[in-house]
Amino acid sequence: MCPTTTHPTETSTRLPDASAPRPRTGAHILVDALIGQGVTRAFGVPGESYLDVLDALADTDVDFVVCRQESGAAMMAEACGKLTGRPGICFVTRGPGATNASAGIHIAQQDSTPMILFVGQIGRSMRGREAFQEVDYRAAFGPIAKWAVEIDEAARIPEIVARAFRVATQGRPGPVVIALPEDMLSEIATVPDAPAIEPAETWPGLTDMMRLQKMLWAAERPVVILGGSRWNAKAVASVVRFAERFDLPVAASFRRQMLFPADHPCYAGDVGLGINPELVARLKAADLVIVAGGRLGEVPSQGYSLYGIPDPGVPLVHVHADPEELGRVYQPTLAINASSGAFAAALEGVQPPNVIPWAGWREAARADYLGWSEQPPANPGPVQMATLVHWLRALPPETVVCNGAGNFATWVHRFHRFRAFGSQLAPTSGSMGYGFPAAIAAKRSRPGTPVVAVCGDGDFLMTGQELATAVQHDIPVVAVIVDNGMYGTIRMHQEREFPTRVYATTLTNPDFAAYARAFGAFGSTVERDEDFVPALDAALASGRPAIVHVKLDPEAITPVTTLTKLREASLAKRSVG
C-alpha cells in the first residue's frame, strides 16, 4: 500500500461517502473501504474467486500491479508495507493462490511488517465439503499471521477492514489475512463506511525516560542497537541527535541498516550474519545495552549467545511497541513499552552528563567498523565482490538496495553504506526470492529513485518470472544477479560437514542477460571487475527493467571464507578426530 499522503497525485475516482449509505455489493463496499483507508496501490494475481473485486477496482484509479505468481505478489506488498509503514495490499485466489502467498506472509510476520492479504474463498454454502480449492484460512494462516479472519456478511466489511488496518499497524506490526467468500462479494448491503484509521502510538512514561537517563549517567561503556519497525525518517533523525549528544556507538540490527546512516561517526556496524568480531567483543564488553524497536532474535543475538537468558548479565534497556515482547526472552533491567517513533521523540528530553565518562569508546567502535568495511579481502576469480559493492556506494544516498537470502548478501551488508531511511529492503526472515519483487514494489512506489536488487542465482530464480511484471508495467528496476552456479549458503555448510560429498547444491543456470532480453528487458554480462560499472550505468540509463549478470568464481563464498578453506579445514578436523 502506498498512502495518498505519500503520493498526493494518486487519487481515486470514486470516494466513499460515509454520510449517505447506499446499496452496494460486497466487492464495492470492500474497495470503498480500502480507498477510505488511503490505499492507492495493490499487488496480486487475478482469480475467479474474487472477480467481483477486480470489477469494482476497474472503476477506480487504484494501481493494481498484475503479478505472475502469488509469492512474488505477496513479497511486493510486504516491501511496500516496509517502505511506507502502512499495510501493503495483496489479492490472491483461493487454495494454491493463497498457499503460494504464504511465503510473503511469513516474511511480514518475522519482519514485523504491516500487510493485508485478501484471499478469494469458495461460496459460503459449500464450506466443510472440501469443495474445489477449499482451505480453512483461519487454521492455515493462524500460526504465521497476526490475525486471520473470514468475512461472512457484506455488511461487516467496513468494520473488519478497519480493524485489520489497526491490527496490521498497531503494537508490533504484522500481516492480516482476510478470506472473501465468493458469494459474499456479490451480496448487496447498505452500510456506512468506516473512518480512516491512524495507528495508536504508545509513548514512554516520563519515569521510564528519567530512569534511562540515570542509567546512561552511571554507564561507562553504553551501546545502542536499533531494530524492528515503526520507524520513520523523523525518528531516525531524533536518534542521530541523541547519539551525537551522548557520543554513543550505535549498531543496526540484522538487515535494519537503514535505521542509522552508515557514514555517520556514531555508526558502529550491523549486528547480523558475518558480524565484525570486534563489534561482538564490544557488545559483550558493554555495561549498558539499549535495544530500541527490535526483538534481539536469533540472528542479531548470534544464536542467542550474545547475552544470557533470561538474565542477560548486563543492564539491558528494551524498548518495544508490543508489551508481550518485553521479557519474552531477555529480562530487561528497564522495559519501555513504546513505539519506535514515540521513543525517538522522547529521547529529545534525555540530557547527557556534564562530562561523558566513556570518552574514546565511540571513536574506537567507529574505527573498528571502518577497518571491517574498508579493507575487503580478495576473493577467488576476476570479479571481486567487495569491489562491486563499493561501486554501489556511488549511487545517490536515497537509492533503494534490495536483496533476498544467500551468502552473496553478506557482501552487501558488510561493504555497502546505507545512508538514508527507506534505502534498504531485505528479509530478516531469511527468505530467498525476496530481493527482486521488493525492488519492483520500491520502484513502483518511488519512480524517481534508483532501485537495485542484488540477487543470487538460486535466489533470483525463485521469483524471476516477475521480470514479466516489471516489463508489463514498465517498471525500470535493475537486478544484479551474482551467479556462482550453486546454492552457496547450503554448499558452504555442506563443504564444512561433508567436504568430500557435494550433493544437490549445484545449479545449471541460464544466460541471465539473454533471459532478460527474451522478456524485452535490458541484459548485460559481467566477467571482470572493470566491466561492472559500465554495465550498471547502461542498465540504469536504459529506462527499462534490466539484469546485470555477474559471473562469480564458485570458490568465492563469503568475505572471509572460500570453499577450498572450508574443505581443507573440515578434512583436517576429521583426520585429527
Stockholm file with secondary structure:
# STOCKHOLM 1.0

chainA/1-577         MCPTTTHPTETSTRLPDASAPRPRTGAHILVDALIGQGVTRAFGVPGESYLDVLDALADTDVDFVVCRQESGAAMMAEACGKLTGRPGICFVTRGPGATNASAGIHIAQQDSTPMILFVGQIGRSMRGREAFQEVDYRAAFGPIAKWAVEIDEAARIPEIVARAFRVATQGRPGPVVIALPEDMLSEIATVPDAPAIEPAETWPGLTDMMRLQKMLWAAERPVVILGGSRWNAKAVASVVRFAERFDLPVAASFRRQMLFPADHPCYAGDVGLGINPELVARLKAADLVIVAGGRLGEVPSQGYSLYGIPDPGVPLVHVHADPEELGRVYQPTLAINASSGAFAAALEGVQPPNVIPWAGWREAARADYLGWSEQPPANPGPVQMATLVHWLRALPPETVVCNGAGNFATWVHRFHRFRAFGSQLAPTSGSMGYGFPAAIAAKRSRPGTPVVAVCGDGDFLMTGQELATAVQHDIPVVAVIVDNGMYGTIRMHQEREFPTRVYATTLTNPDFAAYARAFGAFGSTVERDEDFVPALDAALASGRPAIVHVKLDPEAITPVTTLTKLREASLAKRSVG
#=GR chainA/1-577 SS CCCTTTCTTCCCSSCCCTTSCCEEEHHHHHHHHHHHTTCCEEEECCCGGGHHHHHHHTTSCCEEEECSSHHHHHHHHHHHHHHHSSCEEEEECSTHHHHHHHHHHHHHHHTTCCEEEEEEECCGGGTTSCCTTCCCHHHHHTTTSSEEEECCCGGGHHHHHHHHHHHHHSSSCCEEEEEEEHHHHHCEEECCCCCCCCCCCCCCCHHHHHHHHHHHHHCSSEEEEECSSCCCHHHHHHHHHHHHHHTCCEEEETTCGGGSCTTSTTEEEEESTTCCHHHHHHHHHCSEEEEESCCCCTTTTTTTTSSCSSSCSSCEEEEESCGGGTTSSSCCSEEEECCHHHHHHHGGGCCCCSSCTTTTHHHHHHHHHHHHHHSCCCCSSSCCHHHHHHHHTTSCTTCEEEECSSTHHHHHHHHCCCCSTTCEECCTTCCTTCHHHHHHHHHHHCTTSCEEEEEEHHHHTTTGGGHHHHHHTTCCCEEEEEECSBCHHHHHHHHHHSTTCCCSCBCCCCCHHHHHHHHTCEEEEECSHHHHHHHHHHHHHTCSCEEEEEECCTTEEETTEEHHHHHHHHHHHHHHC
#=GC SS_cons         CCCTTTCTTCCCSSCCCTTSCCEEEHHHHHHHHHHHTTCCEEEECCCGGGHHHHHHHTTSCCEEEECSSHHHHHHHHHHHHHHHSSCEEEEECSTHHHHHHHHHHHHHHHTTCCEEEEEEECCGGGTTSCCTTCCCHHHHHTTTSSEEEECCCGGGHHHHHHHHHHHHHSSSCCEEEEEEEHHHHHCEEECCCCCCCCCCCCCCCHHHHHHHHHHHHHCSSEEEEECSSCCCHHHHHHHHHHHHHHTCCEEEETTCGGGSCTTSTTEEEEESTTCCHHHHHHHHHCSEEEEESCCCCTTTTTTTTSSCSSSCSSCEEEEESCGGGTTSSSCCSEEEECCHHHHHHHGGGCCCCSSCTTTTHHHHHHHHHHHHHHSCCCCSSSCCHHHHHHHHTTSCTTCEEEECSSTHHHHHHHHCCCCSTTCEECCTTCCTTCHHHHHHHHHHHCTTSCEEEEEEHHHHTTTGGGHHHHHHTTCCCEEEEEECSBCHHHHHHHHHHSTTCCCSCBCCCCCHHHHHHHHTCEEEEECSHHHHHHHHHHHHHTCSCEEEEEECCTTEEETTEEHHHHHHHHHHHHHHC
//
